[in-house]
């Protein structure tokens, strides 16, 4: 079977690479921008909040090794689905949680997973993560790629901004 792509937004893209990068079947995880109205935006433009983009990761994976459902399950564990206007210390529309779907099959999986998470009772607040059709994805500048490998100290500081505590509290991760 051919490779597929999945696009997830869950706060700062620096913190969204490592959780997926470690799984067999994942070919690449690219940090970038999607969902906006400017072609090839820069980090400065996206950070200004004027382009409509969201920081996200595009995951290329082999569905024979790791399914889209498994990727969605991982996503719920690394991005707070109850916070519509950012994630942890990262605030603003460019940090909102979104599952960007590339096909009707991905939409069906994402919608069913979101519904199951809401019904699970795991969270006392509503599940507000959006599920939207994928839009053009623009890779971020090179210094943003594989940030957790290039800047482990800074990455650790980002994780300490609330994401690690969330993972421990709700998913016993970390």
Buried (B, 14 or more C-beta within 10 A) or exposed (E): EEEBBBBBBBBBBBBBBBBBBEBEBBEBBBBBBBBBEBEEBBBEBBBEEEBBBBBBBBBBBBBEEBBBBBBBBBBBBBBBBBBBEBBBBBEBBBBBBBBBBBEEEBBEBBEEBBEEBBEEEEBEEEBBBBBBEBBEBBEBEEEBBBBBEEBEEEBEEBBEBBBBEBBEEBEEBE
